[in-house]
Amino acid sequence: YKLQDWVASTLGQQHPVCTDAAHRFGLVHRLDRFTSGALVCATTYRGFYLAELQFTTRRVKKIYVALCHGKLAEQPRFIEAPLAGERQPDGSWKSWVDENGRTALSEVLQVLHLRS
């Protein structure tokens, strides 16, 4: 049972884009495909194209929350580097720092410190 099958059977009756293979069943984006990443699924053709435009023009801001072992500095830390990447044979994406890559900026911020 594939994700697009679930989308088509669950949403397709009320949202035609969700049964349209030419429009990836309304699936616009999947964060971290090989983990439990979030999905962006359009329920209209207009929504599909508008969301595609936002991702294509890199106007989408992605925020991740992580649980870390140890202690981070309380002040924000910024990591900026040019990244390149390529699709792997298993379908995953591998990125690395490359002086000819696109600039990527990450902010690391401690939100909460849990004491043991």
MDTraj code that builds the backbone (N, CA, C; nanometers):
import mdtraj as md
import numpy as np

residues = "TYR LYS LEU GLN ASP TRP VAL ALA SER THR LEU GLY GLN GLN HIS PRO VAL CYS THR ASP ALA ALA HIS ARG PHE GLY LEU VAL HIS ARG LEU ASP ARG PHE THR SER GLY ALA LEU VAL CYS ALA THR THR TYR ARG GLY PHE TYR LEU ALA GLU LEU GLN PHE THR THR ARG ARG VAL LYS LYS ILE TYR VAL ALA LEU CYS HIS GLY LYS LEU ALA GLU GLN PRO ARG PHE ILE GLU ALA PRO LEU ALA GLY GLU ARG GLN PRO ASP GLY SER TRP LYS SER TRP VAL ASP GLU ASN GLY ARG THR ALA LEU SER GLU VAL LEU GLN VAL LEU HIS LEU ARG SER".split()
xyz = np.array([
    [0.0851, -0.1176, 0.0000],
    [0.0000, 0.0000, 0.0000],
    [0.0887, 0.1225, 0.0000],
    [0.0791, 0.2021, -0.1020],
    [0.1641, 0.3198, -0.1153],
    [0.0921, 0.4442, -0.0657],
    [0.1704, 0.5457, -0.0350],
    [0.1146, 0.6708, 0.0148],
    [0.0112, 0.7288, -0.0808],
    [0.0423, 0.7297, -0.2101],
    [-0.0522, 0.7876, -0.3060],
    [-0.1835, 0.7080, -0.3110],
    [-0.1770, 0.5785, -0.2848],
    [-0.2996, 0.4981, -0.2787],
    [-0.3868, 0.5423, -0.1611],
    [-0.3217, 0.5662, -0.0468],
    [-0.3948, 0.6111, 0.0711],
    [-0.4574, 0.7478, 0.0456],
    [-0.3783, 0.8403, -0.0130],
    [-0.4294, 0.9743, -0.0426],
    [-0.5496, 0.9643, -0.1355],
    [-0.5368, 0.8857, -0.2422],
    [-0.6459, 0.8718, -0.3397],
    [-0.7711, 0.8137, -0.2749],
    [-0.7549, 0.7101, -0.1934],
    [-0.8729, 0.6464, -0.1338],
    [-0.9340, 0.7295, -0.0212],
    [-0.8518, 0.8041, 0.0513],
    [-0.9021, 0.8813, 0.1646],
    [-0.9541, 1.0189, 0.1237],
    [-0.8848, 1.0850, 0.0318],
    [-0.9199, 1.2220, -0.0047],
    [-0.9778, 1.2368, -0.1450],
    [-0.9560, 1.1363, -0.2292],
    [-0.9891, 1.1471, -0.3700],
    [-1.1337, 1.1727, -0.4036],
    [-1.2263, 1.1183, -0.3268],
    [-1.3675, 1.1358, -0.3590],
    [-1.4108, 1.2823, -0.3501],
    [-1.3549, 1.3560, -0.2557],
    [-1.3920, 1.4970, -0.2389],
    [-1.2932, 1.5932, -0.3051],
    [-1.1720, 1.5444, -0.3371],
    [-1.0673, 1.6308, -0.3911],
    [-1.0046, 1.5636, -0.5130],
    [-1.0523, 1.5936, -0.6342],
    [-1.0060, 1.5261, -0.7562],
    [-0.8550, 1.5277, -0.7780],
    [-0.7865, 1.6335, -0.7362],
    [-0.6412, 1.6381, -0.7553],
    [-0.5733, 1.5213, -0.6830],
    [-0.6359, 1.4699, -0.5797],
    [-0.5777, 1.3609, -0.5007],
    [-0.5879, 1.2250, -0.5698],
    [-0.6541, 1.2192, -0.6849],
    [-0.6583, 1.0955, -0.7636],
    [-0.5840, 1.1109, -0.8961],
    [-0.5232, 1.2258, -0.9167],
    [-0.4593, 1.2594, -1.0437],
    [-0.3095, 1.2286, -1.0400],
    [-0.2695, 1.1193, -1.1044],
    [-0.1285, 1.0786, -1.1057],
    [-0.0405, 1.1830, -1.1725],
    [-0.0940, 1.2541, -1.2720],
    [-0.0171, 1.3580, -1.3410],
    [0.0182, 1.4736, -1.2467],
    [-0.0562, 1.4860, -1.1380],
    [-0.0312, 1.5898, -1.0382],
    [0.0126, 1.5267, -0.9056],
    [0.0787, 1.4134, -0.9153],
    [0.1351, 1.3410, -0.7997],
    [0.0343, 1.3238, -0.6853],
    [-0.0911, 1.3027, -0.7233],
    [-0.1982, 1.2782, -0.6258],
    [-0.2118, 1.3924, -0.5254],
    [-0.1731, 1.5133, -0.5693],
    [-0.1812, 1.6301, -0.4820],
    [-0.0636, 1.6434, -0.3872],
    [0.0274, 1.5456, -0.3881],
    [0.1421, 1.5492, -0.2968],
    [0.2454, 1.6493, -0.3485],
    [0.2554, 1.7599, -0.2788],
    [0.3425, 1.8685, -0.3211],
    [0.4842, 1.8472, -0.2707],
    [0.4983, 1.8072, -0.1448],
    [0.6310, 1.7971, -0.0857],
    [0.6275, 1.7018, 0.0335],
    [0.7371, 1.6330, 0.0517],
    [0.7517, 1.5478, 0.1691],
    [0.8855, 1.5776, 0.2326],
    [0.8833, 1.6290, 0.3530],
    [1.0060, 1.6585, 0.4251],
    [1.0663, 1.5287, 0.4759],
    [1.1942, 1.5129, 0.4578],
    [1.2648, 1.3959, 0.5099],
    [1.1938, 1.2666, 0.4737],
    [1.1888, 1.2381, 0.3464],
    [1.1129, 1.1260, 0.2906],
    [1.1369, 0.9924, 0.3607],
    [1.2591, 0.9660, 0.4014],
    [1.2901, 0.8354, 0.4585],
    [1.2818, 0.8347, 0.6106],
    [1.2164, 0.9352, 0.6674],
    [1.1869, 0.9365, 0.8108],
    [1.0365, 0.9589, 0.8241],
    [0.9950, 1.0036, 0.9379],
    [0.8520, 1.0295, 0.9580],
    [0.8188, 1.1748, 0.9272],
    [0.8814, 1.2292, 0.8249],
    [0.8655, 1.3699, 0.7896],
    [0.7234, 1.4085, 0.7528],
    [0.6977, 1.5375, 0.7638],
    [0.5653, 1.5927, 0.7337],
    [0.5386, 1.5920, 0.5834],
    [0.4111, 1.5920, 0.5484],
    [0.3677, 1.5967, 0.4084],
    [0.2948, 1.7266, 0.3802],
    [0.3071, 1.7720, 0.2560],
    [0.2241, 1.8826, 0.2085],
    [0.1408, 1.8247, 0.0953],
    [0.0094, 1.8208, 0.1163],
    [-0.0815, 1.7623, 0.0181],
    [-0.1891, 1.8646, -0.0162],
    [-0.1977, 1.8973, -0.1448],
    [-0.2984, 1.9934, -0.1906],
    [-0.4332, 1.9232, -0.2069],
    [-0.5397, 1.9964, -0.1850],
    [-0.6734, 1.9404, -0.2053],
    [-0.7446, 2.0059, -0.3236],
    [-0.6765, 2.1025, -0.3887],
    [-0.7287, 2.1629, -0.5114],
    [-0.6139, 2.1772, -0.6096],
    [-0.6479, 2.1884, -0.7381],
    [-0.5440, 2.2106, -0.8388],
    [-0.4780, 2.3464, -0.8168],
    [-0.5561, 2.4451, -0.7831],
    [-0.5005, 2.5781, -0.7563],
    [-0.4016, 2.5710, -0.6407],
    [-0.4395, 2.5041, -0.5336],
    [-0.3516, 2.4885, -0.4183],
    [-0.2239, 2.4136, -0.4541],
    [-0.2376, 2.3125, -0.5413],
    [-0.1208, 2.2363, -0.5852],
    [-0.0202, 2.3278, -0.6544],
    [-0.0685, 2.4066, -0.7507],
    [0.0229, 2.4939, -0.8253],
    [0.0795, 2.6066, -0.7391],
    [-0.0009, 2.6614, -0.6502],
    [0.0500, 2.7670, -0.5618],
    [0.1557, 2.7126, -0.4659],
    [0.1332, 2.5941, -0.4121],
    [0.2318, 2.5344, -0.3218],
    [0.3596, 2.4990, -0.3976],
    [0.3438, 2.4428, -0.5185],
    [0.4608, 2.4122, -0.6024],
    [0.5439, 2.5374, -0.6252],
    [0.4775, 2.6481, -0.6543],
    [0.5471, 2.7736, -0.6783],
    [0.6252, 2.8174, -0.5546],
    [0.5634, 2.8042, -0.4383],
    [0.6313, 2.8424, -0.3139],
    [0.7577, 2.7590, -0.2908],
    [0.7504, 2.6283, -0.3138],
    [0.8680, 2.5432, -0.2951],
    [0.9726, 2.5696, -0.4027],
    [0.9299, 2.5858, -0.5270],
    [1.0228, 2.6086, -0.6375],
    [1.1000, 2.7383, -0.6199],
    [1.0345, 2.8416, -0.5715],
    [1.1008, 2.9709, -0.5521],
    [1.1657, 2.9817, -0.4142],
    [1.1682, 2.8712, -0.3408],
    [1.2346, 2.8621, -0.2105],
    [1.1798, 2.9652, -0.1109],
    [1.0487, 2.9838, -0.1125],
    [0.9847, 3.0772, -0.0210],
    [0.9281, 3.0072, 0.1021],
    [0.9438, 2.8765, 0.1094],
    [0.8929, 2.7992, 0.2223],
    [0.9995, 2.7954, 0.3315],
    [0.9598, 2.8303, 0.4514],
    [1.0511, 2.8252, 0.5654],
    [1.0217, 2.6967, 0.6420],
    [1.1227, 2.6123, 0.6547],
    [1.1061, 2.4846, 0.7235],
    [1.1641, 2.4965, 0.8638],
    [1.0875, 2.4552, 0.9617],
    [1.1315, 2.4605, 1.1003],
    [1.1310, 2.3179, 1.1554],
    [1.2431, 2.2765, 1.2102],
    [1.2573, 2.1428, 1.2669],
    [1.2788, 2.1554, 1.4164],
    [1.2266, 2.0610, 1.4902],
    [1.2491, 2.0532, 1.6332],
    [1.3203, 1.9209, 1.6593],
    [1.4306, 1.9275, 1.7350],
    [1.5084, 1.8065, 1.7626],
    [1.5345, 1.7942, 1.9118],
    [1.5394, 1.6730, 1.9584],
    [1.5767, 1.6442, 2.0956],
    [1.7224, 1.6030, 2.0931],
    [1.8069, 1.6760, 2.1657],
    [1.9518, 1.6528, 2.1632],
    [2.0012, 1.6053, 2.2988],
    [2.1067, 1.5293, 2.2980],
    [2.1723, 1.4848, 2.4212],
    [2.2841, 1.5828, 2.4512],
    [2.2932, 1.6267, 2.5752],
    [2.3957, 1.7240, 2.6120],
    [2.3330, 1.8607, 2.6284],
    [2.4177, 1.9629, 2.6307],
    [2.3680, 2.0988, 2.6525],
    [2.4164, 2.1895, 2.5410],
    [2.3236, 2.2693, 2.4879],
    [2.3559, 2.3689, 2.3859],
    [2.3753, 2.5043, 2.4524],
    [2.4505, 2.5890, 2.3861],
    [2.4637, 2.7265, 2.4328],
    [2.3260, 2.7929, 2.4261],
    [2.3017, 2.8848, 2.5178],
    [2.1699, 2.9484, 2.5205],
    [2.1482, 3.0461, 2.4069],
    [2.2534, 3.1063, 2.3534],
    [2.2383, 3.2001, 2.2430],
    [2.2270, 3.1242, 2.1106],
    [2.1519, 3.1802, 2.0150],
    [2.1354, 3.1135, 1.8851],
    [2.2691, 3.0976, 1.8134],
    [2.2782, 2.9938, 1.7338],
    [2.3977, 2.9670, 1.6527],
    [2.3517, 2.9515, 1.5083],
    [2.4230, 3.0117, 1.4175],
    [2.3880, 3.0040, 1.2766],
    [2.4930, 2.9235, 1.2019],
    [2.4465, 2.8350, 1.1160],
    [2.5348, 2.7553, 1.0314],
    [2.4996, 2.7916, 0.8874],
    [2.5963, 2.8468, 0.8154],
    [2.5731, 2.8858, 0.6765],
    [2.6807, 2.8211, 0.5908],
    [2.6370, 2.7525, 0.4868],
    [2.7309, 2.6856, 0.3975],
    [2.6647, 2.6616, 0.2625],
    [2.7436, 2.6602, 0.1563],
    [2.6889, 2.6248, 0.0250],
    [2.6761, 2.4731, 0.0151],
    [2.5565, 2.4263, -0.0202],
    [2.5311, 2.2826, -0.0265],
    [2.5031, 2.2367, -0.1687],
    [2.5576, 2.1213, -0.2018],
    [2.5250, 2.0520, -0.3261],
    [2.4665, 1.9177, -0.2854],
    [2.4071, 1.8474, -0.3794],
    [2.3500, 1.7185, -0.3446],
    [2.3083, 1.6409, -0.4671],
    [2.2751, 1.5142, -0.4412],
    [2.2264, 1.4301, -0.5503],
    [2.1395, 1.3186, -0.4951],
    [2.0507, 1.2717, -0.5783],
    [1.9625, 1.1613, -0.5436],
    [2.0437, 1.0322, -0.5419],
    [2.0208, 0.9514, -0.4416],
    [2.0902, 0.8241, -0.4260],
    [2.0101, 0.7125, -0.4934],
    [2.0735, 0.5972, -0.5196],
    [2.0020, 0.4868, -0.5854],
    [1.8753, 0.4425, -0.5117],
    [1.8722, 0.4584, -0.3782],
    [1.7531, 0.4190, -0.3017],
    [1.6452, 0.5268, -0.3006],
    [1.6703, 0.6382, -0.3701],
    [1.5723, 0.7459, -0.3769],
    [1.5939, 0.8556, -0.2750],
    [1.6818, 0.8340, -0.1791],
    [1.7082, 0.9373, -0.0788],
    [1.7955, 1.0474, -0.1392],
    [1.8102, 1.1559, -0.0657],
    [1.8896, 1.2692, -0.1123],
    [2.0086, 1.2849, -0.0200],
    [2.1267, 1.3005, -0.0762],
    [2.2477, 1.3198, 0.0026],
    [2.3029, 1.4579, -0.0289],
    [2.3317, 1.5360, 0.0759],
    [2.3850, 1.6712, 0.0603],
    [2.5247, 1.6784, 0.1189],
    [2.6037, 1.7728, 0.0674],
    [2.7367, 1.7973, 0.1199],
    [2.7740, 1.9423, 0.0933],
    [2.8711, 1.9910, 0.1695],
    [2.9190, 2.1272, 0.1497],
    [3.0021, 2.1298, 0.0223],
    [2.9711, 2.2280, -0.0649],
    [3.0404, 2.2419, -0.1928],
    [3.0445, 2.3909, -0.2268],
    [3.1612, 2.4440, -0.2544],
    [3.1733, 2.5880, -0.2799],
    [3.0875, 2.6361, -0.3969],
    [3.0467, 2.5454, -0.4850],
    [2.9603, 2.5818, -0.5981],
    [2.8123, 2.5540, -0.5703],
    [2.7791, 2.5121, -0.4481],
    [2.6408, 2.4784, -0.4138],
    [2.5567, 2.6007, -0.3804],
    [2.4299, 2.5752, -0.3514],
    [2.3378, 2.6826, -0.3119],
    [2.3570, 2.7119, -0.1632],
    [2.3462, 2.8390, -0.1299],
    [2.3624, 2.8796, 0.0094],
    [2.2487, 2.8246, 0.0941],
    [2.2855, 2.7662, 0.2056],
    [2.1866, 2.7161, 0.3014],
    [2.2174, 2.7777, 0.4373],
    [2.1134, 2.8180, 0.5084],
    [2.1305, 2.8794, 0.6390],
    [2.0446, 2.8043, 0.7401],
    [2.1074, 2.7624, 0.8474],
    [2.0355, 2.6944, 0.9556],
    [2.0612, 2.7691, 1.0853],
    [1.9566, 2.7826, 1.1651],
    [1.9691, 2.8431, 1.2969],
    [1.9472, 2.7334, 1.4002],
    [2.0387, 2.7235, 1.4949],
    [2.0277, 2.6262, 1.6025],
    [1.9999, 2.7056, 1.7299],
    [1.8896, 2.6731, 1.7931],
    [1.8444, 2.7511, 1.9074],
    [1.7937, 2.6575, 2.0177],
    [1.8436, 2.6749, 2.1379],
    [1.7937, 2.5969, 2.2503],
    [1.6592, 2.6547, 2.2924],
    [1.5583, 2.5718, 2.2936],
    [1.4254, 2.6157, 2.3338],
    [1.3996, 2.5791, 2.4792],
    [1.4479, 2.4627, 2.5184],
    [1.4219, 2.4118, 2.6531],
    [1.5336, 2.3172, 2.6920],
    [1.5745, 2.3222, 2.8165],
    [1.6745, 2.2266, 2.8663],
    [1.6077, 2.1398, 2.9725],
    [1.6074, 2.0095, 2.9496],
    [1.5495, 1.9150, 3.0448],
    [1.6585, 1.8655, 3.1387],
    [1.6347, 1.8720, 3.2657],
    [1.7346, 1.8232, 3.3633],
    [1.7064, 1.6772, 3.3956],
    [1.8127, 1.6041, 3.4208],
    [1.7949, 1.4622, 3.4546],
    [1.7745, 1.4424, 3.6018],
])
top = md.Topology()
chain = top.add_chain()
for i, resn in enumerate(residues, 1):
    res = top.add_residue(resn, chain, resSeq=i)
    for name in ("N", "CA", "C"):
        top.add_atom(name, md.element.get_by_symbol(name[0]), res)
traj = md.Trajectory(xyz[None], top)
